[in-house]
Amino acid sequence: MTVADVLLLALGAVAVGSGALVVTSSHLVRSGFYLVVSLGAIAGLYLVLGAELVAWVQILVYVGAVVVLLLFAVMLTRAPIGPSPDLDRPGLPAVLIGGGVGVGLAALFIDAFHWIEFPQPQPGTAERVGEQIFGTWVLPFEVLSILLLSALIGAIVLSRPDIGAHREEA
C-alpha cells in the first residue's frame, strides 16, 4: 500500500463522512460548513490523482462560489441559524435516491474496469452536443432557464421586504 493509497482512503473517508453530516445536520450553517469540508476533501482527491487544474477549479468554483452563495442566501433570507426541526425529513426518499446513485456509480466502476461489457456510446463532439441541446432538447433547456430566472426573482422578492409592501396613506 503506497502513500497515495492511504491519502485516497483518508480523503475519501473525510469526504463521505462530511457528506453524511451535510444531509443529517439540523443546523443549516453547520451543514454548509460540512459541505466545504466535503468539497475540499474531493479537491484533495483530485490533487492526489494528479489533476491539479480540476482540484483548483473545484476549490474556486464549488468551495469559493457555491458554498459562499449558499451561506449568503441563508443570511439574506434571514433563515434560522440554530437547529431547525423542519429540516428533519423522512429518510426513505433519501435512501432511494442514494441507492440509485450508488447503483449508477457501481455501474460506472464496473464499466471502467471492464468486468462486464456494456455497449459503448459513440464519442461526443461539440457539434453533436450543440445539436442535441439546441435541437432535440431546446424546449426543456428553455423551460429550465425560465425556472431558474423565476427562482432568482423569487429570492430577490423574498429577501427585500420593501418590494410589494403597501404604502400607508397618511
SEVEXZA-762078 format. One record per atom (N, C-alpha, C): residue number from 1; atom name; x, y, z. Coordinates in Angstrom, 3 decimals. Example, Ala and Ser with C-alpha at 12.3 -4.5 7.8 and 13.67 -1.06 7.14 Angstrom:
2
   pos   site         c1         c2         c3
     1      N     13.190     -5.690      7.800
     1     CA     12.300     -4.500      7.800
     1      C     13.200     -3.300      7.800
     2      N     12.850     -2.250      7.080
     2     CA     13.670     -1.060      7.140
     2      C     12.900      0.030      7.870
//
This chain:
170
   pos   site         c1         c2         c3
     1      N      0.859     -1.174      0.000
     1     CA      0.000      0.000      0.000
     1      C      0.903      1.235      0.000
     2      N      0.665      2.122     -0.951
     2     CA      1.508      3.302     -1.098
     2      C      0.928      4.476     -0.314
     3      N      1.683      5.556     -0.271
     3     CA      1.221      6.774      0.400
     3      C      0.002      7.337     -0.315
     4      N     -0.016      7.247     -1.640
     4     CA     -1.158      7.745     -2.409
     4      C     -2.418      6.965     -2.058
     5      N     -2.294      5.649     -1.863
     5     CA     -3.458      4.845     -1.488
     5      C     -4.000      5.264     -0.126
     6      N     -3.093      5.485      0.821
     6     CA     -3.515      5.902      2.158
     6      C     -4.195      7.270      2.096
     7      N     -3.612      8.195      1.322
     7     CA     -4.228      9.519      1.179
     7      C     -5.603      9.434      0.523
     8      N     -5.732      8.583     -0.502
     8     CA     -7.022      8.419     -1.155
     8      C     -8.063      7.868     -0.184
     9      N     -7.674      6.870      0.606
     9     CA     -8.618      6.315      1.576
     9      C     -8.999      7.337      2.644
    10      N     -8.019      8.079      3.157
    10     CA     -8.301      9.069      4.201
    10      C     -9.178     10.202      3.667
    11      N     -8.825     10.739      2.510
    11     CA     -9.626     11.831      1.949
    11      C    -11.013     11.352      1.538
    12      N    -11.102     10.128      1.047
    12     CA    -12.418      9.567      0.715
    12      C    -13.291      9.402      1.943
    13      N    -12.683      8.953      3.050
    13     CA    -13.441      8.811      4.294
    13      C    -13.910     10.179      4.808
    14      N    -13.038     11.186      4.707
    14     CA    -13.427     12.538      5.132
    14      C    -14.558     13.065      4.250
    15      N    -14.454     12.851      2.942
    15     CA    -15.493     13.337      2.023
    15      C    -16.826     12.654      2.278
    16      N    -16.814     11.350      2.460
    16     CA    -18.067     10.623      2.700
    16      C    -18.642     10.980      4.073
    17      N    -17.785     11.052      5.089
    17     CA    -18.265     11.395      6.431
    17      C    -18.852     12.786      6.509
    18      N    -18.159     13.756      5.938
    18     CA    -18.697     15.117      5.975
    18      C    -19.910     15.256      5.052
    19      N    -19.956     14.478      3.980
    19     CA    -21.152     14.477      3.134
    19      C    -22.366     13.929      3.867
    20      N    -22.139     12.905      4.695
    20     CA    -23.233     12.381      5.511
    20      C    -23.671     13.415      6.547
    21      N    -22.716     14.165      7.101
    21     CA    -23.070     15.206      8.062
    21      C    -23.828     16.354      7.402
    22      N    -23.567     16.610      6.111
    22     CA    -24.298     17.666      5.395
    22      C    -25.784     17.365      5.389
    23      N    -26.134     16.135      5.087
    23     CA    -27.551     15.805      4.934
    23      C    -28.229     15.412      6.235
    24      N    -27.459     15.149      7.298
    24     CA    -28.089     14.762      8.557
    24      C    -28.097     15.875      9.593
    25      N    -27.379     16.957      9.355
    25     CA    -27.316     18.042     10.328
    25      C    -28.609     18.847     10.324
    26      N    -29.061     19.247     11.505
    26     CA    -30.251     20.095     11.584
    26      C    -29.877     21.577     11.665
    27      N    -28.585     21.899     11.707
    27     CA    -28.104     23.286     11.663
    27      C    -27.760     23.619     10.217
    28      N    -28.413     24.608      9.667
    28     CA    -28.202     24.945      8.264
    28      C    -26.799     25.471      8.009
    29      N    -26.289     26.312      8.874
    29     CA    -24.960     26.885      8.673
    29      C    -23.883     25.812      8.848
    30      N    -24.053     24.952      9.863
    30     CA    -23.088     23.861     10.033
    30      C    -23.108     22.927      8.832
    31      N    -24.280     22.698      8.287
    31     CA    -24.385     21.867      7.095
    31      C    -23.597     22.487      5.939
    32      N    -23.650     23.806      5.808
    32     CA    -22.853     24.493      4.785
    32      C    -21.365     24.333      5.025
    33      N    -20.941     24.394      6.275
    33     CA    -19.516     24.214      6.563
    33      C    -19.081     22.769      6.353
    34      N    -19.950     21.798      6.664
    34     CA    -19.622     20.399      6.354
    34      C    -19.490     20.207      4.839
    35      N    -20.298     20.944      4.081
    35     CA    -20.188     20.886      2.623
    35      C    -18.834     21.408      2.156
    36      N    -18.334     22.458      2.812
    36     CA    -16.997     22.974      2.496
    36      C    -15.950     21.895      2.740
    37      N    -16.052     21.189      3.850
    37     CA    -15.086     20.135      4.164
    37      C    -15.175     19.012      3.142
    38      N    -16.381     18.619      2.780
    38     CA    -16.554     17.545      1.806
    38      C    -15.986     17.924      0.444
    39      N    -16.301     19.131     -0.022
    39     CA    -15.789     19.567     -1.321
    39      C    -14.282     19.778     -1.288
    40      N    -13.744     20.219     -0.154
    40     CA    -12.293     20.344     -0.013
    40      C    -11.605     18.990     -0.050
    41      N    -12.221     17.980      0.572
    41     CA    -11.651     16.631      0.523
    41      C    -11.674     16.083     -0.896
    42      N    -12.711     16.395     -1.633
    42     CA    -12.762     15.949     -3.035
    42      C    -11.677     16.640     -3.846
    43      N    -11.431     17.926     -3.567
    43     CA    -10.321     18.620     -4.237
    43      C     -8.992     17.964     -3.872
    44      N     -8.841     17.534     -2.624
    44     CA     -7.637     16.809     -2.225
    44      C     -7.495     15.497     -2.970
    45      N     -8.619     14.817     -3.209
    45     CA     -8.570     13.588     -4.009
    45      C     -8.064     13.872     -5.420
    46      N     -8.540     14.960     -5.999
    46     CA     -8.061     15.336     -7.328
    46      C     -6.562     15.623     -7.319
    47      N     -6.092     16.268     -6.263
    47     CA     -4.658     16.556     -6.170
    47      C     -3.836     15.274     -6.081
    48      N     -4.301     14.323     -5.297
    48     CA     -3.579     13.051     -5.177
    48      C     -3.563     12.318     -6.515
    49      N     -4.644     12.433     -7.268
    49     CA     -4.714     11.758     -8.563
    49      C     -3.960     12.491     -9.668
    50      N     -3.418     13.658     -9.362
    50     CA     -2.615     14.387    -10.338
    50      C     -3.394     15.329    -11.224
    51      N     -4.625     15.636    -10.870
    51     CA     -5.446     16.555    -11.659
    51      C     -5.497     17.896    -10.939
    52      N     -4.386     18.638    -11.015
    52     CA     -4.287     19.890    -10.267
    52      C     -5.285     20.930    -10.741
    53      N     -5.482     21.024    -12.056
    53     CA     -6.414     22.015    -12.594
    53      C     -7.834     21.746    -12.105
    54      N     -8.244     20.496    -12.127
    54     CA     -9.590     20.153    -11.675
    54      C     -9.727     20.437    -10.177
    55      N     -8.652     20.196     -9.416
    55     CA     -8.693     20.473     -7.974
    55      C     -8.870     21.968     -7.720
    56      N     -8.144     22.798     -8.446
    56     CA     -8.279     24.248     -8.238
    56      C     -9.628     24.759     -8.718
    57      N    -10.152     24.190     -9.785
    57     CA    -11.499     24.570    -10.229
    57      C    -12.516     24.153     -9.169
    58      N    -12.323     22.975     -8.584
    58     CA    -13.199     22.518     -7.506
    58      C    -13.186     23.504     -6.339
    59      N    -12.011     23.946     -5.951
    59     CA    -11.903     24.873     -4.825
    59      C    -12.493     26.234     -5.188
    60      N    -12.126     26.758     -6.353
    60     CA    -12.587     28.095     -6.723
    60      C    -14.085     28.147     -6.989
    61      N    -14.586     27.187     -7.765
    61     CA    -15.984     27.252     -8.171
    61      C    -16.907     26.746     -7.068
    62      N    -16.652     25.546     -6.569
    62     CA    -17.588     24.966     -5.612
    62      C    -17.392     25.507     -4.209
    63      N    -16.174     25.421     -3.685
    63     CA    -15.951     25.896     -2.319
    63      C    -16.036     27.412     -2.277
    64      N    -15.413     28.072     -3.234
    64     CA    -15.343     29.528     -3.180
    64      C    -16.595     30.235     -3.613
    65      N    -17.372     29.648     -4.491
    65     CA    -18.537     30.357     -5.016
    65      C    -19.852     29.756     -4.548
    66      N    -20.030     28.469     -4.741
    66     CA    -21.327     27.865     -4.456
    66      C    -21.637     27.889     -2.960
    67      N    -20.676     27.518     -2.143
    67     CA    -20.933     27.495     -0.697
    67      C    -21.097     28.913     -0.157
    68      N    -20.298     29.849     -0.662
    68     CA    -20.467     31.239     -0.237
    68      C    -21.839     31.746     -0.668
    69      N    -22.269     31.396     -1.859
    69     CA    -23.605     31.779     -2.317
    69      C    -24.685     31.167     -1.440
    70      N    -24.520     29.910     -1.045
    70     CA    -25.473     29.254     -0.165
    70      C    -25.557     29.969      1.180
    71      N    -24.418     30.251      1.784
    71     CA    -24.422     30.928      3.079
    71      C    -24.922     32.373      2.956
    72      N    -24.612     33.035      1.841
    72     CA    -25.108     34.383      1.603
    72      C    -26.626     34.370      1.470
    73      N    -27.173     33.354      0.787
    73     CA    -28.631     33.245      0.652
    73      C    -29.289     32.999      2.001
    74      N    -28.630     32.226      2.863
    74     CA    -29.174     31.992      4.199
    74      C    -29.227     33.303      4.973
    75      N    -28.173     34.098      4.857
    75     CA    -28.156     35.367      5.576
    75      C    -29.162     36.354      4.996
    76      N    -29.337     36.364      3.672
    76     CA    -30.280     37.296      3.054
    76      C    -31.727     36.971      3.393
    77      N    -32.055     35.709      3.447
    77     CA    -33.439     35.329      3.696
    77      C    -33.771     35.269      5.177
    78      N    -32.805     35.544      6.010
    78     CA    -32.987     35.546      7.463
    78      C    -33.504     34.201      7.956
    79      N    -32.941     33.130      7.412
    79     CA    -33.292     31.785      7.861
    79      C    -32.735     31.571      9.262
    80      N    -33.341     30.697     10.038
    80     CA    -32.827     30.455     11.387
    80      C    -31.446     29.827     11.328
    81      N    -30.536     30.323     12.175
    81     CA    -29.168     29.826     12.168
    81      C    -29.027     28.614     13.080
    82      N    -29.823     28.512     14.108
    82     CA    -29.759     27.396     15.034
    82      C    -30.398     26.147     14.452
    83      N    -30.606     25.143     15.305
    83     CA    -31.240     23.915     14.807
    83      C    -32.678     24.169     14.387
    84      N    -33.079     23.569     13.284
    84     CA    -34.429     23.740     12.760
    84      C    -35.109     22.376     12.694
    85      N    -36.219     22.217     13.398
    85     CA    -36.897     20.913     13.341
    85      C    -37.507     20.637     11.974
    86      N    -37.756     21.672     11.168
    86     CA    -38.331     21.432      9.846
    86      C    -37.295     20.949      8.837
    87      N    -36.030     20.849      9.240
    87     CA    -35.014     20.271      8.357
    87      C    -34.996     18.754      8.441
    88      N    -35.697     18.186      9.413
    88     CA    -35.771     16.736      9.539
    88      C    -36.847     16.227      8.596
    89      N    -36.451     15.395      7.676
    89     CA    -37.359     14.832      6.691
    89      C    -37.342     13.312      6.806
    90      N    -38.352     12.640      6.242
    90     CA    -38.323     11.174      6.259
    90      C    -37.121     10.655      5.476
    91      N    -36.569      9.557      5.947
    91     CA    -35.342      9.035      5.366
    91      C    -35.539      8.191      4.117
    92      N    -36.749      7.706      3.849
    92     CA    -36.948      6.801      2.724
    92      C    -36.609      7.424      1.373
    93      N    -37.047      8.651      1.046
    93     CA    -36.655      9.214     -0.255
    93      C    -35.144      9.362     -0.394
    94      N    -34.487      9.749      0.695
    94     CA    -33.034      9.900      0.632
    94      C    -32.360      8.556      0.415
    95      N    -32.865      7.520      1.036
    95     CA    -32.290      6.179      0.860
    95      C    -32.502      5.706     -0.579
    96      N    -33.681      5.973     -1.137
    96     CA    -33.950      5.566     -2.521
    96      C    -33.056      6.310     -3.509
    97      N    -32.927      7.612     -3.323
    97     CA    -32.088      8.403     -4.225
    97      C    -30.626      8.018     -4.056
    98      N    -30.179      7.878     -2.812
    98     CA    -28.801      7.465     -2.571
    98      C    -28.514      6.087     -3.122
    99      N    -29.465      5.171     -2.977
    99     CA    -29.285      3.833     -3.544
    99      C    -29.204      3.862     -5.063
   100      N    -30.043      4.695     -5.687
   100     CA    -29.984      4.823     -7.151
   100      C    -28.663      5.396     -7.628
   101      N    -28.180      6.417     -6.909
   101     CA    -26.876      6.989     -7.258
   101      C    -25.772      5.964     -7.032
   102      N    -25.881      5.187     -5.952
   102     CA    -24.886      4.148     -5.687
   102      C    -24.862      3.086     -6.773
   103      N    -26.039      2.679     -7.243
   103     CA    -26.105      1.690     -8.329
   103      C    -25.490      2.276     -9.603
   104      N    -25.783      3.547     -9.889
   104     CA    -25.191      4.185    -11.073
   104      C    -23.678      4.267    -10.982
   105      N    -23.171      4.638     -9.796
   105     CA    -21.720      4.703     -9.622
   105      C    -21.087      3.321     -9.697
   106      N    -21.779      2.308     -9.170
   106     CA    -21.260      0.940     -9.276
   106      C    -21.197      0.503    -10.733
   107      N    -22.204      0.868    -11.527
   107     CA    -22.182      0.529    -12.955
   107      C    -21.024      1.226    -13.660
   108      N    -20.763      2.491    -13.308
   108     CA    -19.620      3.189    -13.894
   108      C    -18.299      2.547    -13.484
   109      N    -18.207      2.115    -12.229
   109     CA    -16.994      1.465    -11.731
   109      C    -16.760      0.141    -12.457
   110      N    -17.818     -0.632    -12.631
   110     CA    -17.696     -1.908    -13.333
   110      C    -17.308     -1.670    -14.785
   111      N    -17.901     -0.643    -15.401
   111     CA    -17.578     -0.332    -16.791
   111      C    -16.144      0.165    -16.932
   112      N    -15.657      0.900    -15.930
   112     CA    -14.297      1.429    -16.014
   112      C    -13.259      0.314    -16.002
   113      N    -13.528     -0.755    -15.280
   113     CA    -12.578     -1.852    -15.199
   113      C    -12.950     -3.017    -16.104
   114      N    -13.976     -2.855    -16.918
   114     CA    -14.383     -3.823    -17.940
   114      C    -14.655     -5.211    -17.366
   115      N    -15.271     -5.264    -16.174
   115     CA    -15.650     -6.542    -15.620
   115      C    -16.857     -7.107    -16.354
   116      N    -17.745     -6.207    -16.756
   116     CA    -18.921     -6.579    -17.536
   116      C    -18.913     -5.669    -18.751
   117      N    -19.183     -6.220    -19.917
   117     CA    -19.165     -5.410    -21.133
   117      C    -20.506     -4.713    -21.330
   118      N    -20.468     -3.387    -21.390
   118     CA    -21.630     -2.570    -21.703
   118      C    -21.489     -2.068    -23.137
   119      N    -22.601     -1.786    -23.812
   119     CA    -22.474     -1.180    -25.146
   119      C    -21.836      0.201    -25.029
   120      N    -20.848      0.468    -25.869
   120     CA    -20.107      1.722    -25.807
   120      C    -20.767      2.772    -26.701
   121      N    -21.066      3.948    -26.147
   121     CA    -21.630      5.023    -26.992
   121      C    -20.548      5.628    -27.875
   122      N    -21.000      6.315    -28.900
   122     CA    -20.053      6.984    -29.778
   122      C    -19.493      8.206    -29.069
   123      N    -18.222      8.524    -29.337
   123     CA    -17.651      9.699    -28.666
   123      C    -18.370     10.972    -29.105
   124      N    -18.488     11.897    -28.164
   124     CA    -19.193     13.140    -28.440
   124      C    -18.265     14.231    -28.929
   125      N    -18.818     15.113    -29.721
   125     CA    -18.093     16.291    -30.175
   125      C    -18.917     17.515    -29.782
   126      N    -18.316     18.663    -29.886
   126     CA    -19.040     19.891    -29.565
   126      C    -20.223     20.070    -30.516
   127      N    -20.052     19.665    -31.746
   127     CA    -21.130     19.796    -32.720
   127      C    -22.320     18.914    -32.346
   128      N    -22.039     17.669    -31.928
   128     CA    -23.128     16.761    -31.534
   128      C    -23.822     17.249    -30.267
   129      N    -23.064     17.765    -29.308
   129     CA    -23.667     18.289    -28.081
   129      C    -24.556     19.487    -28.411
   130      N    -24.071     20.385    -29.263
   130     CA    -24.873     21.539    -29.671
   130      C    -26.137     21.132    -30.400
   131      N    -26.034     20.126    -31.272
   131     CA    -27.218     19.642    -31.973
   131      C    -28.240     19.068    -30.998
   132      N    -27.782     18.344    -29.982
   132     CA    -28.701     17.763    -29.005
   132      C    -29.352     18.835    -28.137
   133      N    -28.543     19.772    -27.638
   133     CA    -29.090     20.783    -26.731
   133      C    -30.032     21.724    -27.470
   134      N    -29.626     22.213    -28.631
   134     CA    -30.422     23.216    -29.325
   134      C    -31.306     22.627    -30.411
   135      N    -31.328     21.325    -30.539
   135     CA    -32.223     20.669    -31.476
   135      C    -33.292     19.895    -30.737
   136      N    -32.894     18.743    -30.213
   136     CA    -33.829     17.851    -29.543
   136      C    -34.272     18.390    -28.186
   137      N    -33.340     18.980    -27.433
   137     CA    -33.612     19.371    -26.051
   137      C    -33.800     20.874    -25.884
   138      N    -34.184     21.601    -26.925
   138     CA    -34.296     23.053    -26.809
   138      C    -35.447     23.460    -25.887
   139      N    -36.580     22.770    -25.933
   139     CA    -37.709     23.140    -25.078
   139      C    -37.395     22.917    -23.594
   140      N    -36.887     21.739    -23.178
   140     CA    -36.525     21.602    -21.758
   140      C    -35.425     22.576    -21.326
   141      N    -34.508     22.892    -22.242
   141     CA    -33.437     23.845    -21.941
   141      C    -34.023     25.224    -21.645
   142      N    -34.983     25.669    -22.440
   142     CA    -35.612     26.964    -22.234
   142      C    -36.507     26.966    -21.003
   143      N    -37.216     25.864    -20.744
   143     CA    -38.057     25.780    -19.546
   143      C    -37.189     25.858    -18.294
   144      N    -36.040     25.196    -18.322
   144     CA    -35.122     25.260    -17.190
   144      C    -34.600     26.675    -16.989
   145      N    -34.297     27.378    -18.065
   145     CA    -33.806     28.750    -17.917
   145      C    -34.892     29.662    -17.338
   146      N    -36.147     29.459    -17.722
   146     CA    -37.241     30.251    -17.156
   146      C    -37.440     29.904    -15.683
   147      N    -37.314     28.630    -15.346
   147     CA    -37.442     28.219    -13.949
   147      C    -36.355     28.844    -13.085
   148      N    -35.112     28.833    -13.555
   148     CA    -34.022     29.439    -12.795
   148      C    -34.195     30.952    -12.677
   149      N    -34.668     31.602    -13.734
   149     CA    -34.913     33.042    -13.676
   149      C    -36.014     33.371    -12.682
   150      N    -37.085     32.578    -12.674
   150     CA    -38.165     32.842    -11.717
   150      C    -37.712     32.563    -10.289
   151      N    -36.836     31.581    -10.077
   151     CA    -36.305     31.333     -8.735
   151      C    -35.445     32.501     -8.276
   152      N    -34.670     33.069     -9.190
   152     CA    -33.842     34.222     -8.853
   152      C    -34.712     35.430     -8.495
   153      N    -35.754     35.677     -9.272
   153     CA    -36.658     36.791     -8.984
   153      C    -37.383     36.552     -7.661
   154      N    -37.795     35.317     -7.408
   154     CA    -38.453     34.996     -6.141
   154      C    -37.535     35.200     -4.955
   155      N    -36.247     34.851     -5.090
   155     CA    -35.295     35.068     -3.996
   155      C    -35.101     36.550     -3.731
   156      N    -35.095     37.358     -4.789
   156     CA    -34.961     38.801     -4.605
   156      C    -36.191     39.361     -3.901
   157      N    -37.371     38.923     -4.298
   157     CA    -38.597     39.421     -3.684
   157      C    -38.672     38.995     -2.214
   158      N    -38.280     37.771     -1.912
   158     CA    -38.326     37.304     -0.527
   158      C    -37.300     38.001      0.354
   159      N    -36.169     38.369     -0.220
   159     CA    -35.127     38.983      0.602
   159      C    -35.346     40.479      0.812
   160      N    -36.209     41.092      0.037
   160     CA    -36.465     42.537      0.168
   160      C    -37.875     42.746      0.681
   161      N    -38.024     43.104      1.954
   161     CA    -39.372     43.291      2.497
   161      C    -40.067     44.526      1.949
   162      N    -39.319     45.480      1.380
   162     CA    -39.937     46.701      0.873
   162      C    -40.578     46.504     -0.496
   163      N    -40.273     45.429     -1.208
   163     CA    -40.872     45.185     -2.523
   163      C    -42.248     44.555     -2.291
   164      N    -43.227     45.129     -2.875
   164     CA    -44.589     44.607     -2.771
   164      C    -45.332     45.053     -1.538
   165      N    -44.728     45.809     -0.650
   165     CA    -45.411     46.281      0.543
   165      C    -46.314     47.466      0.172
   166      N    -47.476     47.498      0.791
   166     CA    -48.398     48.603      0.519
   166      C    -48.003     49.807      1.373
   167      N    -48.036     50.978      0.739
   167     CA    -47.703     52.184      1.482
   167      C    -48.918     52.644      2.276
   168      N    -48.655     53.058      3.476
   168     CA    -49.720     53.554      4.345
   168      C    -50.086     54.969      3.924
   169      N    -51.344     55.207      3.762
   169     CA    -51.805     56.568      3.427
   169      C    -51.785     57.417      4.694
   170      N    -51.150     58.587      4.629
   170     CA    -51.054     59.453      5.803
   170      C    -52.136     60.474      5.820
//
